[in-house]
Amino acid sequence: MKKTALIFLFILLLLPACSGKDKEPNGDFIARVGDVGITQADYDREFRALPAYAQEMFKDAGGRERFLNEIIKKELLYQEAVKKGLDKIPEFKRKIEDYRKMSLISNLFEKEVTSKAMVSDQEVRDFYEKNKREFTTISQIRARHILVKTIDEAEKILARLKKGEKFEDLAKAASIDKASAAKGGDLGYFSKGEMVPEFESAAMGLEIGEVSRPVKTPFGYHIIKAIDKKEGPAVELESVKAMIMQKLLGDKQKEIFDKYIAGLKKSYTIEIRNDLPEDTPENQDGAGSPDADAGAGQPANVQGEEDKKAE
């Protein structure tokens, strides 16, 4: 029962607001709460706003009745909130203004940026061909390693390597993997799945000639050096097409957005003051008090109008 009640409360909060006061006493409504009529159009609109899984709960006759009751509950709560003056409190007004601002920004972004950022199939193919190596898998890697028991030993080995000692010499002298130590730590070529995951991941991520930080595995701590890599075939374009498309779209949107902002900055006066607080508002003593604003400094930078004069 509690779970069902929570589901209905969630659905109640999802519902949009009703259409407002019904001006005609005998208007075309299917329910009425005070002087607000709930029309069939209201019902249909709010039903369509539900996610698909929630719509399934209200499709039969009993469900439609329950859904209408949920709309009535929301209207009751809304009217009671207004009656108590909760729509007049500053915090509510701030939230409404924030929502209005973000909605307008979202619409502007769609109009001026998203709708103008288009990527063609040819651009995707060109990017793929130009960066084909990024989509090439490594079939095998050859690496050396030095295996020791503790992190302290590994850090000391790494420090000696950084000072210029040869990897092969340190492997022969310090590695507890005697089979590879005799060969200067050389493990030969290995493919994916042949080594423990921690070792494999670290080795595959190294550039040729690069030495790793200490890598912990069930055997101890490894210092790994990549010697060579054998590349496999490139991943087919179709497998990465969506990923490339998203990257190129993101790049284009950023380029368009940056240019749009640069243009806006030339049309508006922007004032940046030099007395910004060094701490976050919640950590400031007396933040927001009249005294805190009493010593406001002079503008440190004025853009927009000055930019236009310079031009």
N, C-alpha and C positions, 0 to 999 in steps of 0.2 A: 504493500500500500504506500509506504513512504517513497519508494522508487517511482511509482506512478505519479504521485503528487509532485515530485521534483521535475519529472518530465513535463507535466502540464504547466508548472510554473515557468520552466524554460521556454516553452512554446508561447506562453502568455507574454513573456518579455520580447519575443521575436516579432510579435504582431505590430504592424504600423498603426498610426493613429487613425481614428475614424474621420468622417468627412466634415464634422462640425454640426452646428445647430440646424435642425430641419425647420425651414421657415413656414411650411404649411402644416396646420394642425392635423390634417388627414393626408399627409404626404405619403409617397410610395416608399415605405420602409418595412423591413421584416422584423425589426425590434426597436425598442425605444428605451433610452436611459435618461431620465429627466426630460429635458427638452432637446436632446440629441437623438436624431433618427439614424439607425443603421440600415443601409439599403442593401439590396442584392449586389449592387456594384461594389460596395464596401466589402461585403463578404467575399466575393470572387477575387478582388484585388488582394485581400489579406491572405486568402488561401494560396494564391499563386506565389506569394512572398515566402511561404514556408519551404524548407528544404524537402526534397523528395521523400525521405524516410518519414517525415512528420505528416506529409499529405496522405500517406498510406493509412495513418491512424484514423483519419476522418472521412474516408471515402463512402462508407455505407450510411444508411439513414440515421442510425444511432450516432455515428461519428460526426455527421453534419450538425446534429443537435448539440453535441458536446462542443464542437468548434464554435458554434454561435454563442454558447455559454461562455467560452473563453474570451471572445470579443467583448461580451457584456462585462465580464470581470475587469478587463483592462480599461474599459470606458468608465466603470465605477471608480476604479483606483485613480484614473486621470482626473475625473471631476472632483474627487475628494482632495487630491493634491492641490488643485487650483483653488478650491474652497478654502484650504488652509493657508493659501498664499505662498506656497512653495515655489511658484513660478516667479515670485518677486525677489527671492533672496539673491544676493550678489553672486554666490558660487554657481547657482543655476544659470544666471545670465552669462557668466564667464564661459561656462561649458557650451551654451548655445552659440556664443560668439566664436569660440574655438572650433566648433563643428562647422559653422558657417564658413569660417576662414579656410579650413582644410578642404571643405567640399569645393569651394571656388578655386582654390589652388589646384586641386585634382582635375577639375574641368579645364582650367587654363593649360595645365601640363598636357592633357590629352589633345587639346586643340593646337597648341603651339609646338609641341615636341613629339609626342607619341605618333600622331597622325602623319608627321612629316618624315619620320625615320623609317625608311623602307630599305630592305635588303633583297637583292635579286639572287636567283639560283646561280648566276654567273659569278657574282661576288663571292658566294660560298665556295664554289669550285676553285676560284682563283686563290682564295685564302688557303684552301686545303692543299693545293699544289705547291704554293709558296712555303708552306709550313709542314710539309709532308713528314718530315723527320719527327715532329712532335706527336704524330699519330702512328709511329713505328714502334712495335713492341721489341723488347730485348729477349732474344731466345736463349742466350747463354751469357754468363759472366765468369771471368777468371779473376780470382782474388787471392791475396795473402792474408793471413791473420796471425795474431799473437794472442794466445789464450792464457789467462792467469786466474787465480782463485778469488782475489778481492778487488774491490774498486780502487783501493789505495795503490795496489800494485799496478793496476791499469793506468791510473793517472800519472804514476812515476814513469812508466814506459812512454806514455804520450809526451811527457815533458822532455824526455831524452830524444825522442824523434824530432820534436820541434827545435831542439838544439843542433840537429844535423846528423845524429847517428843513423846508420843505415838500418832500414826495416829488416832486411834479411839477417843481419848480424844479431839484432835484438831478438828476433824470432828463434834463432838457433840457441841463444843463451838463456832466454827466459820463458819461452812458451812451454806449457805443460802438455800440449798436443805434440808428442814426440814424432809422430809420423810426418806431419807437415813441417815441424821445426827443422828436421834434417834437410828439408828443401827450402829453407828460408821462409817458411810459413806458407808456401805455395799450395793452394788447394786444387789447382787445375780449373778446368771449366765445369760449371754446374748449371743446371736448368732450374726453372721454377718448380718448387715442391721437393727439391732434393735436400734442402737445408731446413733447419728449424725456422719458423716464421720470423722471429726477431732478427736473426742473423740475415736471412734472405732480404727482408725489407730494408735493412740498413745498407747491405751491399748493393742492392739494385739502385738505391738512391744516390750512390756516389758517382762522381765523374771519374774518368780514367786518371789514375795518379793521385786521387784524393784519399785522405786517411780519415777514418771515422773517429768520433768520440767513443768512449767505452760503451760496449753493447752487452747488456746482460742477457744470458740464456741459461737454461738448466745446467749447462756445463761450466759456467763461470763468466768471466768478463773478457770480451774480445776487443782487440784493436784491429780494424779491417782496412786493407788497402786494395782498391780496385786496380787491376792490371790491364784488363781488356774486356770488351763487350762485343758480342755478336748480335747484330740486329736481325729480327725476323721480318716478315712482310708487314706492310703498312695496313692499318685498319681500313676497311672499305669506307668510302665517302658516305654512303647511306647510313652507316652505323653512327657517324659523328655529325651528320648534317644538322640535326636539331641543335646540338651543342654549339656548333660554329655559328648558326643563325642567331642564337641568343647572344653570343659574344659580340657579333657584329652589330646587332640591334642595340645592345648596351653601349657600345662605342659611339654609334651614330647619335643615340639619344643624348649622351654626355656632351658630344661636340655641339649639337644643336642647342642644348640647354645652356652651355657655357656662353655661346654667342648671344643667345637671347638675354641672358642675365647681363652680359657686357653692354648690350644695347639699352637695357632698362636703366643701368647705372648712369648712363649719359642723359637720361630723361628725368631723373629724380635727384633731388638734393639729399645726400646721405651724410649724416653727422655722426662721428664716432668720438666719444668723450674719452679723456685721458685718465679718468678717475674710476675705472671699473674695479669692482672688488676683487681681491686676490683669492677669496675663499668662496665656497658655495653658500647660497642664501641661508640654509638651515644652520650653518656653522658660524654665522656672523652675529655678533652681539648687537642687539637693537636693530636688526635688519628690518627695513620697512618703516621705521619710526621717522617722525618729522626731522629729528636731529640728524638722522643719517643722510638726509638729502640737503641739509642746510649748507654744506660746503661744496656743493657740486661745482666741478671745474669748468673751464672754458673748452669749447670744441677743439679737439686735437687735429681733426682732419675733416675737411668738407669736400665732398665729391659731387659730381653731377653738374651744378651750375658752373663750378670752377672749370670742370672738364670742357664744358661748352665754350667758356670764354677763351680757354687755351687754344681751342680749335679755330 
